[in-house]
Amino acid sequence: MNEFNLDELNLLLSVFEKAGISTDQSAEGEMLQRLKAAQETRQELDSMDFDDCLGGACKL
């Protein structure tokens, strides 16, 4: 399965917000929670400077 990029995740979260979906126990709420977690992970990955990892300076 293809992963969503940060722009796509932000767009999906915007759609959920416009629809008034909250992070409750409904199927929609659970999907919103999963999308928010994916967005946080993607933001972290996108902000990493992998050039800093050259020569074993960090572990992924």
Order of alpha helices (4+ residues) and beta strands (2+ residues): alpha-alpha
